Amino acid sequence: MVRASGLLTGVKDPVALKSIAVTLSINDFVAGVSATLNYENEEKDPLEAFFVFPMDEDSAVYSFEALVDGKKIVAELQDKYQAHKRYEEALSGGYQAYLLEEDKCSRDVFRCNVGNMQPGSKVALTLKYVQELPLEDDGALRYVLPAILNPRYHLSEQSVDSSLDLKTPIVPLEDLPYTLSMVATINSQLGIRTIQSNCPLSSIDYTGEDKTSAQVSLAEGHKFDRDVELLIFYRKVHSPSVAVEMGMPEREADSLMGAPSAMVSFYPDIPEVETATKCGEFVFLMDRSGSMKSPISGQNRSQLRIDAAKETLILLLKSLPMGCYFNIYGFGSTHEAFFPKSVQYTQETMEKAVEKVKLMQADLGGTEILTPLRKVFRQPPIPGHPLQVFVFTDGEVVETFNVIREVKFHSKRHRCFSFGIGEGASTSLIKNIARVSGGTAEFITGNDRMQSKALRSLRRSLQSVVEDISLSWNLPPNLFAHMLSPEQTVIFRGQRLIIYTLLVGQIPQEEATGEACLKYTLHGKSYEEKVTFSLQPKTDDNLTVHRLAAKSMIQSKDFGYRETTLVLRRDVLNISLESGVMSSFTAFVAINKELNEPVHGPLVHREIPRPILFGGSSTRPRHSSDGYPKVLPCASAPVSQPLRSIHTGFCAVMAQMPHGVAPQPYYSQSTKCVIHTDTRPELPNILRLHACSQQGSIEHTVAQLILLQNANGSWDMNEDLAKVLGVSLEDITAAHPTEVLEPSAWATMLAVIWLHANGKELKCEWSLLERKAVVWLHNNAVRGFTNLMRTANNLLKTSVKSSVFTLKD
């Protein structure tokens, strides 16, 4: 049952919310955000207005204040029960009151109540939060301002007191009565190389030397048809660092907010070790709810979520190692499993699964993920094959905390790799099921390719186990490091670690340094990485490091308003009240009693509308722009160079196959705004420059080649392969060195060579299945690759070196 999808309406009544203004300050890897909601009551009666909005799950909200007709009122963070009681008492007494709280069902949805707004009154509500910024594989620092709030799905047998149950009005984008503005300031001694956004930005302004500071603004007229995303590329992004922050002098010297706090950032240089592992039970949970029919990016020419999911599943199936076990579940209001229990990965089971994937549709109703998850966890474990769960969903589910608790309960026997598809996916669900199980979370929006992010997670799941992880300190006498972050048990190659600690004891008066050392063991070999830092704490009025440390502690203990145990609830409440960081059990409340006289008469209730999104739950069409904005004349960004989005060719391939149900591929003419501050680097994340037809043809051909690969990694020599390679079967047969190679070995060599010659930009997606092919060739005693390369290169008109067939173990 989908709730809070809202009432479709034209805005007949005036809407109290007039604008949202966001000020963003990014310092190295941390963002500080101040968001102001500007209200005005243009009606003749006093109002109570409600606004439900999304925010990233990692946000540590620490301040809420109201500016009422020029007078500032600072809210207090209180126990949620007490805050609600004070708010209701204030309304009953006729006074103005303001309430900010997390939703009871998800930590990435917030509700703001504005009570007793007098006619003609103007109110500006400002909330402030800090947040760690995740690092993408290509080195991009990613900030997202959530603008999309999807409907959330309730289990039909449950009654949930959620903010999302408000009958929020829904209007077309052009009728949305409030606007969004954003100004971002970026500061880093690492040097700013490039800034990208999925929304139009103003030109860049530098405020520092050597491009260490910059300011950009969101262009006027932004509509709420997508989340606002910024990607910042630094020049020296992988350097380890430690930031030491002064505590609050009035607090106890050894308390959470009184002692100096340190944020340690490591990017471990874990060596790449290729292994031909056969271990693992891989279970893929694929969202087949109706919302998966929507485009990934909210554009009417963007690829549908279900189509991208099907392509990704086929690629994952082709990339699994021989000898492992696997199963696939589709879920919605009900769920369907491909097999009664996980089956061994063979040519036969892979072919059956691929045929079933082709038939998948977004036809299972709502989004009940809890039931299939429980079914997976109740299956008996397969000895020697650790469970790896991959969850793909657009995140429109209210039972977030129940799902997180279930994953946490079974975290000893599995890891969960989660994927949020499209704008508006629940960051609380996606991030937490990965966090509590030691997996990783990915978000697929805009022009992101689901395939590359899914294959990255699959590679991580196949990595050798990193053991004996420890963080040690070398500090002056009488100074100790008290760890606040949960113990780190999993490290993946290419993953950044953020660790928080209190420095308890005597900080040296004179300039002094400390050292942090990260150690771990891989394949019996020990590795370590050290960073030296100044022990002199810096003052920060926002107490950014302390707030983030408190948020980290809250996240490790807070499993929701109903699901958290009594002992942990007490801990969360204490940490929240001491640090000023909101939790599931606290809320901000502000009361304005300094009116000339209390407001009398009944309040008129107003819910702030939200926009219709293309492909959403509403049946009414959206009339806004169907794509990303054209490239703006930004600083150092020539407008003559077209930038196009990239889409795979799997849809077209499946459409040509028996039972194929996917439509022809979409090739969006849309773009993202890019502001270059110097020479443009290679940025596969957003900027793939290509001619649409040419790139589409290559992706289509790579997709065909992948579909032809056998489960063991080999290819058969036949007409289908010849068409993909662009040569006739007669020519392949004539060039075949029969005295050296079997037909399938020759076909496999040619396929690998073709991939290296023609599919370089997609290597992250076919690297695992190419690895299978090379291992298969070696296992079948194929030798003398150097002597065979001339014949193969001449046939394919390529110049690939024989080193591509070298095993690196």
HELIX and SHEET records of a PDB file:
HELIX    1   1 LYS A   80  SER A   92  1                                  13    
HELIX    2   2 SER A  163  ASP A  165  5                                   3    
HELIX    3   3 LEU A  173  ASP A  175  5                                   3    
HELIX    4   4 GLU A  209  LYS A  211  5                                   3    
HELIX    5   5 GLY A  290  LYS A  293  5                                   4    
HELIX    6   6 ARG A  305  SER A  319  1                                  15    
HELIX    7   7 GLN A  347  LEU A  359  1                                  13    
HELIX    8   8 LEU A  370  ARG A  378  1                                   9    
HELIX    9   9 THR A  400  PHE A  409  1                                  10    
HELIX   10  10 SER A  411  ARG A  413  5                                   3    
HELIX   11  11 THR A  427  ARG A  435  1                                   9    
HELIX   12  12 MET A  450  SER A  461  1                                  12    
HELIX   13  13 THR A  544  LYS A  557  1                                  14    
HELIX   14  14 LEU A  566  SER A  579  1                                  14    
HELIX   15  15 PHE A  650  ALA A  655  1                                   6    
HELIX   16  16 CYS A  692  LEU A  708  1                                  17    
HELIX   17  17 GLU A  719  LEU A  725  1                                   7    
HELIX   18  18 LEU A  729  ALA A  735  1                                   7    
HELIX   19  19 PRO A  743  ASN A  758  1                                  16    
HELIX   20  20 LYS A  760  LEU A  762  5                                   3    
HELIX   21  21 LYS A  763  ASN A  779  1                                  17    
HELIX   22  22 PHE A  785  LEU A  796  1                                  12    
HELIX   23  23 SER A  802  PHE A  805  5                                   4    
SHEET    1   A 2 VAL A   2  ARG A   3  0                                        
SHEET    2   A 2 ARG A 152  TYR A 153 -1                                        
SHEET    1   B 3 LEU A   7  LEU A   8  0                                        
SHEET    2   B 3 PRO A 169  VAL A 171  1                                        
SHEET    3   B 3 ARG A 610  PRO A 611  1                                        
SHEET    1   C 8 LYS A  71  VAL A  74  0                                        
SHEET    2   C 8 ALA A  60  VAL A  68 -1                                        
SHEET    3   C 8 LYS A 122  GLU A 132 -1                                        
SHEET    4   C 8 VAL A  30  GLU A  40 -1                                        
SHEET    5   C 8 LEU A  17  ASN A  27 -1                                        
SHEET    6   C 8 THR A 179  ASN A 187  1                                        
SHEET    7   C 8 SER A 213  SER A 217 -1                                        
SHEET    8   C 8 ASP A 205  TYR A 206 -1                                        
SHEET    1   D 6 GLU A  76  ASP A  79  0                                        
SHEET    2   D 6 THR A 586  ASN A 592 -1                                        
SHEET    3   D 6 GLN A  96  GLU A 102 -1                                        
SHEET    4   D 6 VAL A 109  MET A 117 -1                                        
SHEET    5   D 6 LEU A  47  PRO A  54 -1                                        
SHEET    6   D 6 VAL A 604  GLU A 607  1                                        
SHEET    1   E 4 ALA A 140  LEU A 145  0                                        
SHEET    2   E 4 VAL A 228  TYR A 234 -1                                        
SHEET    3   E 4 ILE A 192  SER A 197 -1                                        
SHEET    4   E 4 CYS A 673  HIS A 676 -1                                        
SHEET    1   F 4 SER A 241  GLU A 245  0                                        
SHEET    2   F 4 SER A 261  PHE A 266 -1                                        
SHEET    3   F 4 LEU A 497  GLY A 505 -1                                        
SHEET    4   F 4 LEU A 479  MET A 483 -1                                        
SHEET    1   G 6 HIS A 335  ALA A 337  0                                        
SHEET    2   G 6 TYR A 325  PHE A 331 -1                                        
SHEET    3   G 6 GLU A 281  ASP A 287  1                                        
SHEET    4   G 6 LEU A 387  THR A 393  1                                        
SHEET    5   G 6 HIS A 414  ILE A 421  1                                        
SHEET    6   G 6 ALA A 441  ILE A 444  1                                        
SHEET    1   H 3 HIS A 335  ALA A 337  0                                        
SHEET    2   H 3 TYR A 325  PHE A 331 -1                                        
SHEET    3   H 3 VAL A 343  GLN A 344 -1                                        
SHEET    1   I 3 GLU A 467  ASN A 474  0                                        
SHEET    2   I 3 THR A 513  LEU A 522 -1                                        
SHEET    3   I 3 LYS A 525  SER A 534 -1                                        
END                                                                             
